[in-house]
Amino acid sequence: MANTKSSKKRTLKSEKNRKHNIKYRSMLRTFIKKVNKAIFEKNIELSKKNFKKMQSLIDKQAQKNLIHKNKASRYKSKLYSKIMNLI
């Protein structure tokens, strides 16, 4: 339990940040699932469209340190190679 005023404030702030990060991490996972679903259905146009949106979102989140830049790169390359295998 926090005792000082600054530690209480830090606890509140970290909880607020955690909720914020959960929202964006969930959004990221949702977009990855959309791309995977389009790939599974062999819908090239939809998978390319969803990949473009997902790529932008991943780059933004990596820039804000929500996920590591190498992890972002790994997500993008893995899904891009799956899309290229459809063609």
C-alpha positions, -999 to +999 in steps of 0.1 A: +000+000+000+013+034-009+022+057+020+034+089+006+015+113-016+039+108-045+036+070-044-002+072-043-001+095-073+023+071-091+000+041-083-030+059-099-009+070-129+004+035-135-031+021-133-043+046-159-014+039-182-020+001-178-056+005-189-046+027-218-020+001-229-045-028-226-068-010-250-042-005-277-026-040-272-061-055-277-067-034-308-033-046-322-042-082-316-076-077-332-060-064-364-036-093-365-065-117-362-083-099-390-053-103-413-049-140-403-086-146-410-084-131-444-054-152-452-071-183-440-101-175-463-076-169-491-090-134-497-060-116-511-076-082-515-090-081-479-058-095-464-038-067-482-062-040-470-062-053-434-024-057-435-019-021-445-040-009-416-023-033-392+011-023-404+004+014-396-010+005-362+020-017-353+045+009-363+027+035-341+026+012-311+063+003-316+072+039-318+054+045-285+072+015-269+040-004-263+056-033-281+093-038-289+104-027-324+118-062-332+085-078-322+067-053-345+090-062-373+085-099-367+047-096-368+049-076-401+073-100-418+055-131-407+021-119-420+036-104-452+052-137-461+019-155-455+002-130-479+029-135-505+024-172-503-013-168-513-003-151-546 
